[in-house]
Amino acid sequence: MNVYKPLLESHVGSWEAAFVLLLIGYVLYRLGKERAARIMQMVLRLLYLIIVGSGIWMLVQYHKTEPLYYVKGILGIVTISLAEMAMVRAAKQRPSLGFLIGAVVLFVLVILIGYRVIL
């Protein structure tokens, strides 16, 4: 049975939801809505686990001979790290816009690599 398509859909859908929740959570923290932002951050962390798990599974099962996917995986983990740093710093009301911008830029780069628009 081919599980590639469901894995791909869960992976892409989780990235899309994570992107939206990142922006909403960041804005909520900046507006002082701590409780709602904290909920967004917890859901976001769950999505990170789904993203990393499905990404590793697809890499190992279907793309192990393609070096570009290893680069994409590393960039994806850096993207998640920057997004998490942006959320944590926003929660502490510290400067975090640079981390957010970095996460968004890398997110776009990972998407372009994933759909083979670049490289």
C-alpha positions as CSV (number, residue, x, y, z in Angstrom):
1,M,0.0,0.0,0.0
2,N,1.3,3.4,-1.0
3,V,1.3,5.8,2.0
4,Y,3.3,8.6,0.2
5,K,0.3,10.7,-0.7
6,P,-1.3,10.8,2.8
7,L,2.2,11.5,4.3
8,L,2.7,14.3,1.8
9,E,-0.8,15.8,2.5
10,S,-0.3,15.7,6.2
11,H,3.2,17.2,5.9
12,V,2.0,20.1,3.6
13,G,-1.1,20.7,5.5
14,S,0.8,20.9,8.8
15,W,3.2,23.4,7.3
16,E,0.3,25.5,6.1
17,A,-1.5,25.4,9.4
18,A,1.8,26.1,11.3
19,F,2.4,29.2,9.2
20,V,-1.0,30.6,9.9
21,L,-0.8,29.8,13.6
22,L,2.7,31.3,13.8
23,L,1.4,34.6,12.5
24,I,-1.7,34.6,14.6
25,G,0.2,33.6,17.8
26,Y,2.8,36.2,17.2
27,V,0.2,39.0,16.8
28,L,-1.7,37.8,19.9
29,Y,1.5,37.9,22.0
30,R,2.2,41.4,20.7
31,L,-1.4,42.5,21.6
32,G,-1.0,41.1,25.1
33,K,-3.5,38.2,24.7
34,E,-1.3,35.8,26.6
35,R,-3.8,33.0,27.1
36,A,-4.9,32.7,23.5
37,A,-1.3,33.0,22.2
38,R,-0.2,30.3,24.6
39,I,-2.8,27.9,23.2
40,M,-1.7,28.8,19.7
41,Q,1.9,28.0,20.7
42,M,1.0,24.6,22.1
43,V,-0.9,23.7,18.9
44,L,2.0,24.9,16.9
45,R,4.4,22.7,18.8
46,L,2.2,19.7,18.1
47,L,2.3,20.6,14.4
48,Y,6.1,20.8,14.6
49,L,6.1,17.2,15.7
50,I,3.9,16.1,12.8
51,I,6.0,18.1,10.4
52,V,9.3,16.6,11.5
53,G,7.9,13.1,11.8
54,S,6.3,13.0,8.4
55,G,9.3,14.8,6.9
56,I,11.7,12.2,8.2
57,W,9.5,9.3,7.2
58,M,9.2,10.6,3.7
59,L,12.9,11.3,3.5
60,V,13.9,7.8,4.7
61,Q,11.3,5.9,2.7
62,Y,11.1,7.8,-0.6
63,H,13.9,10.3,-1.1
64,K,17.1,8.9,0.6
65,T,19.2,9.2,-2.6
66,E,18.3,12.8,-3.3
67,P,20.6,15.3,-1.5
68,L,18.3,18.2,-2.1
69,Y,15.8,16.8,0.3
70,Y,18.4,16.6,3.0
71,V,19.1,20.3,2.5
72,K,15.4,20.9,2.6
73,G,15.1,19.0,5.8
74,I,17.8,21.0,7.5
75,L,16.3,24.3,6.3
76,G,12.9,23.1,7.6
77,I,14.3,22.4,11.0
78,V,16.1,25.8,11.1
79,T,12.7,27.4,10.0
80,I,11.0,25.7,12.9
81,S,13.7,26.8,15.3
82,L,13.4,30.5,14.2
83,A,9.6,30.3,14.5
84,E,9.9,29.0,18.0
85,M,12.4,31.6,19.0
86,A,10.2,34.3,17.6
87,M,7.2,33.0,19.6
88,V,9.2,32.6,22.9
89,R,10.7,36.1,22.6
90,A,7.4,37.6,21.7
91,A,5.9,35.9,24.9
92,K,8.6,37.6,26.9
93,Q,8.0,40.9,25.1
94,R,11.5,41.0,23.8
95,P,12.5,42.1,20.2
96,S,11.6,39.2,17.9
97,L,10.7,40.6,14.5
98,G,14.0,39.4,13.0
99,F,13.4,35.8,14.0
100,L,9.9,36.0,12.6
101,I,11.1,37.5,9.3
102,G,13.9,34.9,9.1
103,A,11.3,32.1,9.7
104,V,9.0,33.4,7.0
105,V,11.9,33.8,4.5
106,L,13.1,30.3,5.1
107,F,9.5,29.0,5.0
108,V,9.2,30.4,1.5
109,L,12.5,29.0,0.5
110,V,11.6,25.5,1.8
111,I,8.3,25.6,-0.1
112,L,10.1,26.6,-3.3
113,I,12.6,23.8,-2.9
114,G,9.8,21.3,-2.1
115,Y,7.8,22.1,-5.2
116,R,11.1,22.2,-7.2
117,V,10.7,25.8,-8.3
118,I,14.3,26.5,-7.4
119,L,17.3,24.1,-7.4
